[in-house]
Amino acid sequence: MLMRMTQDTVLSRNINRLREAVGMSQALFGEQFGMSQSTASRKLHGQIPFSAAEIAECADYFGVSVNELYGKA
């Protein structure tokens, strides 16, 4: 079965890759962005969407543009 890549899926995967690249745990990610580890995990795996504010905060924190988070750079 082929999984359709939605914008939210691409976004979650890219944020998760950036988090892993800097060696940040899900718990620390959650703490940094004001959410529990459980919520962070669900967002990073595309089960629940990131808010617009969280997307902007992630872009700023990781030093990338929002477009890059969406894979459009």
ABEGO torsion letter per residue (X at the ends): XBBBBBAAAAAAAAAAAAAAAAGBBAAAAAAAAGBBAAAAAAAAAGABBBBAAAAAAAAAAAGBBAAAAAGAX
